[in-house]
């Protein structure tokens, strides 16, 4: 991301009065990165290479 990173964007949008649900998708699924994202407000955190199918499941549940 030009001028920042996903965690900085996450922190910024979670400051809104009515923040959106945030789903982090990454190729860096390290436990410490997962924790950092969750601590910053991520509602979901998925490893793109092994958990991509879970995204559809979550979206279906959220739209029901």
N, C-alpha and C positions, 0 to 999 in steps of 0.2 A: 504494500500500500504506500502510495506516495505521501510522504510527510507524517507517517505514523504506522501503527500496526493494529491488528484486530482487537487486542486487549484495550488499547487506548480508545478505539471507537466504541467498544462495549461499555467502558466506564462512562464515556460521554453520554451515550443514549440512555443508560440506566439512571441518569440524573433527572431525566424528564419526569414531569408530574405523573403521567400515565405511560410508563415505559413499555415497549413491546416485548413479547417473548423473544428471546435470542437463542439461536441454535448455532453453536460453534462447530465448524467442520475443519478438520486439520489433518495434515500428514505427520504431525508431531504429537502423538498421543501419550507423551510421557506423563507419569503421575503428577509431577510437580507443575507441569503446564496445565493439566486438567484442573488441579486445585486452584491455580492462579486464575483461570477463567471462571470457575465456579465462584470464587471469592469476589471476583469483579462483577458478578451478576448473571453469568450465563445460566440459562434455564436448562439447556441441553448441551452436551459435548460429545461429538462423535469423531472417531477415526475414519477418515475417508476410505482407507484401504480395507478395513475389516468390518465397519459398522454402517456402511452406506445404506443398506437395506432397512435399517432401523428408522431412517429419516421418514420414509413413506408411512411406516406404522405410526409414528408420532403425529405426523400431519393428519392422518385419517382420524386419530383419536381427538385431535384438537378441533376438527371440523364437524364432529358429531354433536 
